Amino acid sequence: MDVMTDFLTGYVVAAGAGLAGDPGLKASRQSAGGALSVFETSIGAGPPLHVHDRDDECFYVLDGALSVRCGGRRSTPRRAASCSCPAAARTGSGPRALPPGCC
């Protein structure tokens, strides 16, 4: 199978499945022609502050809330919200505790 050709025609990743044997990997640099990578994950403590030199970083919150730092800005996207940080911005994220019944 030619990954660059076959995947660029479009594909579906079934629920619970992923690429390259990783159920969390939904799109990769190889499957998307270098355009993006998509991961489904639960964030524990979150990654330390870091910088992606070439890639933007986006988050889509499935449930609860996430504390995100993008450059000098902090935000708390909640369920069904998304946020995006441009390449070269220092980013970090982690779960955000919410009071019961707030969402």
For each residue, the residues with C-beta under 8 A, 3 or more apart:
1: 6
2: 5 6
3: 6 7 30 31
4: 7 8 30 33
5: 2 8 9
6: 1 2 3 9 11
7: 3 4 10 11 30 31 32 33
8: 4 5 32 33
9: 5 6
10: 7
11: 6 7 31
12:
13: 17 18 19 26 27
14: 17
15:
16: 23
17: 13 14 23
18: 13 21 22 23 24 25 26 40
19: 13 22 25 26 27 28 31
20: 25 28
21: 18
22: 18 19 25
23: 16 17 18 40
24: 18 39 40 41
25: 18 19 20 22 28 37 38 39
26: 13 18 19 38 39 40
27: 13 19 31 32 36 37 38
28: 19 20 25 31 32 37
29: 32 34 36 37
30: 3 4 7
31: 3 7 11 19 27 28
32: 7 8 27 28 29 35 36 37
33: 4 7 8
34: 29
35: 32
36: 27 29 32
37: 25 27 28 29 32 55
38: 25 26 27
39: 24 25 26
40: 18 23 24 26
41: 24
42:
43: 46 66 93 94 95
44: 94 95
45: 94
46: 43 67 92 93 94 95
47: 50 92 93
48: 92
49: 69 90 91 92
50: 47 90 91 92
51: 88 89 90 91
52: 55 56 57 87 88 91
53: 87 88
54: 87
55: 37 52 87
56: 52 84 85 86 87
57: 52 84 85 91
58: 82 83 84 85
59: 66 68 77 82 83 84 93
60: 81 82
61: 64 65 66 77 78 79 80 81 82
62: 79 80
63: 79
64: 61 78 79 95 96 98 103
65: 61 76 77 78 79 95 96 98 103
66: 43 59 61 76 77 78 83 93 94 95 96
67: 46 74 76 93 94 95 96
68: 59 74 75 76 77 83 85 91 92 93
69: 49 73 74 90 91 92 93
70: 73 74 75 83 84 85 86 89 91
71: 85 89 90 91
72:
73: 69 70
74: 67 68 69 70
75: 68 70 83
76: 65 66 67 68 96
77: 59 61 65 66 68 81 82 83
78: 61 64 65 66 81 98 103
79: 61 62 63 64 65 103
80: 61 62
81: 60 61 77 78
82: 58 59 60 61 77
83: 58 59 66 68 70 75 77
84: 56 57 58 59 70
85: 56 57 58 68 70 71 89 91
86: 56 70 89
87: 52 53 54 55 56
88: 51 52 53
89: 51 70 71 85 86
90: 49 50 51 69 71
91: 49 50 51 52 57 68 69 70 71 85
92: 46 47 48 49 50 68 69
93: 43 46 47 59 66 67 68 69
94: 43 44 45 46 66 67
95: 43 44 46 64 65 66 67
96: 64 65 66 67 76
97:
98: 64 65 78 102 103
99: 102
100:
101:
102: 98 99
103: 64 65 78 79 98
